[in-house]
Amino acid sequence: MTLLRLDASIQGDRSASSALADTVVAELTAARPGTDVVTRHLGRDPLPADAWAHATAGSFLAEDRRTAEQRAALDLAATLADEVRSADALVLALPLYNYGVSQHAKTWIDLVTTGAGTGVPVLEGKPTVLVTTRGGSYGEGSPRAGWDHNTDYLRRILADLWRADLTVVEREFTLVGVNPALDEFTDVAAVLAKQAEQDAVAAGRALAAR
């Protein structure tokens, strides 16, 4: 099995989404030690912010009319799409930032779409675990209910457009213990963290069983 693991956190070793993805991958590789894990860390090694613009512009031109930047961007888009096509399964650690999808993840999505072709179900039937985390709480009844513009967007792309066999592992209140204003939610955050860890273990074992 070839697994593509993608991270978009900017938190380094403190990343809650990366920690949960570590758990998923550890469970998978423990059960299937021959798994080839291909990694790409968009937060640590971000894709060029202007690559999608160059790739889009270049896609409308004959090859001999493209600039060097456009050719490089189209090559990058093809490489990213090929990574997705070549994977048998995916683990995507994509946290919510500023109420929406990470800019690093959005650039990756746009470039894969360009490389694979708009509307092409590049993940057709592939088991994909989306790990997503939120610093606060966005559930019904919370002050920020309806402000999570990350998770539903990623479901639309991964499951509805790219046709992945999608499992979502979520964790909220990751800023409890970091932001003193959230100290009153310490007990709730601990329960949510434990549940997310259990969900990550289950997701990894399910991938191994595929």
Secondary structure, DSSP 8 states (H G I E B T S, - for coil): -EEEEEE--SSGGG-HHHHHHHHHHHHHHHH-TT-EEEEEETTTS---TTHHHHHHHHHTS-GGG--HHHHHHHHHHHHHHHHHHH-SEEEEE--EETTEE-HHHHHHHHHHHHHH-TT--TTTT-EEEEEEE-SS--STTSTTTT--BSHHHHHIIIIIIS--EEEEEEE--TTTTTSGGGGGGHHHHHHHHHHHHHHHHHHHHHHHT-
